[in-house]
Amino acid sequence: MAPVIEIPEDVFRRLAELAQPFVDTKPADVIHRLLDERDAAVRKDGEPSQRAIVQRPKPLEVRVPRERGVSVDISGQIITADSVRDLFDQVLRLLAKNGEVKRVRALIPYKTSSRRYLIADRPVHPNGNPFVVPVEHGGLYMETHKSYRTAVSQLAHFLSKCGLSLRYLG
């Protein structure tokens, strides 16, 4: 059994402010990340490393929309992508490689709203409009016309339905 600690309310609020949506699901996740950042920021001689401190990834919700690139961990598989299109392409290939296509097909078409699909077996939304920027692999199509934030959020939700986890890394 893990040790239990009490955290004062003000400290808990501060941890909640540091939590990254869809990444940190409990206070221990925030504490782990902060400790990892601290460890990375300390050189062998015990002095802070300015390079390590400066290079922390920005949380998804504070990134400038045009910043390119994203890294995610999908059930232990790290994906680094240049764009939402690249991310979704790599996800489709990962799902095929890991034999998850049957599980995915059981969930498609997967709606993100009454007018849009995230993934389908043809690149057409429920309202009849074609996908704006589709990516295809193995007969599965994903709509990639999204911001990073929306893409990661919707992808995390969809993958959870497939029994997979997504953790935003930066």
C-alpha positions as CSV (number, residue, x, y, z in Angstrom):
1,M,0.0,0.0,0.0
2,A,1.3,3.4,-0.9
3,P,2.0,6.0,1.8
4,V,-0.8,8.6,2.3
5,I,0.1,12.3,2.8
6,E,-2.2,15.2,3.7
7,I,-1.9,18.2,1.5
8,P,-3.1,21.6,2.7
9,E,-5.9,23.1,0.6
10,D,-3.7,26.0,-0.6
11,V,-1.0,23.5,-1.8
12,F,-3.6,21.4,-3.5
13,R,-4.9,24.5,-5.4
14,R,-1.4,25.3,-6.5
15,L,-0.9,21.7,-7.8
16,A,-4.2,22.0,-9.6
17,E,-3.1,25.2,-11.3
18,L,0.0,23.3,-12.5
19,A,-1.9,20.3,-13.8
20,Q,-1.9,19.7,-17.6
21,P,-5.3,18.7,-19.0
22,F,-5.5,15.2,-20.3
23,V,-2.1,14.5,-18.9
24,D,-2.2,14.9,-15.1
25,T,-5.1,13.0,-13.7
26,K,-4.1,13.1,-10.0
27,P,-1.9,15.2,-7.7
28,A,0.8,12.6,-7.8
29,D,1.1,13.1,-11.6
30,V,1.9,16.8,-11.1
31,I,4.3,16.0,-8.3
32,H,6.1,13.4,-10.5
33,R,6.4,15.9,-13.3
34,L,7.7,18.7,-11.0
35,L,10.3,16.3,-9.5
36,D,11.4,15.1,-13.0
37,E,11.8,18.7,-14.1
38,R,13.8,19.5,-10.9
39,D,16.1,16.5,-11.5
40,A,16.6,17.5,-15.1
41,A,17.5,21.0,-14.0
42,V,20.3,20.0,-11.7
43,R,23.7,19.3,-13.1
44,K,26.0,16.6,-11.7
45,D,27.8,19.2,-9.5
46,G,24.4,20.1,-7.9
47,E,24.1,23.5,-9.6
48,P,21.0,24.3,-11.7
49,S,21.3,23.8,-15.4
50,Q,19.8,26.8,-17.2
51,R,19.5,24.8,-20.4
52,A,17.2,22.2,-18.7
53,I,15.1,24.9,-17.1
54,V,14.6,26.8,-20.3
55,Q,13.6,23.8,-22.4
56,R,10.6,22.6,-20.5
57,P,7.7,21.9,-22.9
58,K,4.8,24.3,-22.7
59,P,1.5,22.9,-21.5
60,L,-0.9,22.3,-24.4
61,E,-3.3,25.0,-23.2
62,V,-0.7,27.8,-23.3
63,R,0.9,27.1,-26.6
64,V,0.6,29.6,-29.4
65,P,-1.7,28.1,-32.0
66,R,0.9,28.2,-34.8
67,E,3.6,26.4,-32.8
68,R,4.3,23.2,-34.6
69,G,4.9,19.8,-33.3
70,V,3.5,17.6,-30.6
71,S,4.7,14.6,-28.6
72,V,2.4,12.1,-27.0
73,D,2.6,8.7,-25.3
74,I,0.0,6.3,-26.4
75,S,0.0,3.3,-24.1
76,G,3.8,3.3,-23.9
77,Q,4.5,4.2,-27.5
78,I,6.0,7.7,-28.0
79,I,4.8,9.6,-31.1
80,T,6.5,12.9,-32.1
81,A,4.7,14.6,-35.0
82,D,5.2,17.8,-37.0
83,S,1.5,18.5,-37.5
84,V,-2.0,17.3,-36.6
85,R,-2.0,15.5,-39.9
86,D,1.3,13.8,-39.1
87,L,0.1,12.9,-35.6
88,F,-3.1,11.2,-36.9
89,D,-1.2,9.4,-39.7
90,Q,1.2,8.0,-37.1
91,V,-1.7,7.0,-34.8
92,L,-3.5,5.2,-37.6
93,R,-0.3,3.3,-38.4
94,L,0.3,2.5,-34.8
95,L,-3.2,1.2,-34.4
96,A,-2.8,-1.1,-37.4
97,K,0.7,-2.3,-36.3
98,N,-0.6,-3.2,-32.8
99,G,-3.7,-5.0,-34.2
100,E,-6.2,-2.5,-32.8
101,V,-8.1,-2.0,-36.1
102,K,-10.9,-4.4,-35.2
103,R,-11.5,-2.4,-32.0
104,V,-11.4,0.9,-33.9
105,R,-13.8,-0.3,-36.6
106,A,-16.3,-1.2,-33.9
107,L,-16.4,2.5,-32.9
108,I,-16.5,4.2,-36.3
109,P,-17.8,6.4,-37.5
110,Y,-16.8,8.3,-34.4
111,K,-18.6,11.7,-34.0
112,T,-17.1,14.7,-32.3
113,S,-20.3,16.7,-32.8
114,S,-23.5,16.3,-34.7
115,R,-21.7,17.7,-37.8
116,R,-18.2,16.2,-37.7
117,Y,-16.5,12.8,-37.4
118,L,-13.0,12.3,-36.0
119,I,-12.6,8.9,-37.7
120,A,-14.7,7.0,-40.3
121,D,-14.4,4.4,-43.0
122,R,-15.0,7.1,-45.6
123,P,-13.9,10.8,-45.6
124,V,-17.4,12.3,-45.3
125,H,-18.9,14.0,-42.2
126,P,-22.4,13.1,-41.0
127,N,-23.8,16.3,-42.7
128,G,-22.5,15.1,-46.0
129,N,-19.5,17.4,-46.3
130,P,-16.2,15.9,-47.2
131,F,-13.3,15.9,-44.7
132,V,-11.3,19.1,-45.1
133,V,-7.9,17.6,-44.5
134,P,-8.2,13.8,-44.4
135,V,-5.5,11.3,-43.7
136,E,-6.0,7.6,-44.6
137,H,-4.4,4.4,-43.7
138,G,-5.9,0.9,-44.2
139,G,-9.3,2.2,-45.2
140,L,-9.7,4.4,-42.1
141,Y,-9.9,8.2,-42.5
142,M,-9.3,10.8,-39.9
143,E,-10.2,14.5,-40.1
144,T,-7.0,16.5,-39.3
145,H,-8.4,20.0,-39.8
146,K,-8.1,20.8,-36.1
147,S,-5.9,22.7,-33.6
148,Y,-3.4,20.8,-31.6
149,R,-5.4,21.3,-28.5
150,T,-8.6,19.9,-30.1
151,A,-6.8,17.1,-31.8
152,V,-5.1,15.9,-28.6
153,S,-8.3,16.2,-26.6
154,Q,-10.5,14.3,-29.2
155,L,-7.8,11.7,-29.8
156,A,-7.4,11.0,-26.1
157,H,-11.2,10.6,-25.8
158,F,-11.4,8.3,-28.8
159,L,-8.4,6.2,-27.7
160,S,-9.8,5.7,-24.2
161,K,-12.9,4.1,-25.9
162,C,-10.4,1.7,-27.6
163,G,-8.9,0.9,-24.2
164,L,-5.7,2.9,-24.9
165,S,-4.3,5.9,-23.0
166,L,-2.9,9.1,-24.3
167,R,-0.5,11.3,-22.4
168,Y,0.6,14.7,-23.7
169,L,4.3,15.1,-23.5
170,G,4.8,18.5,-25.2
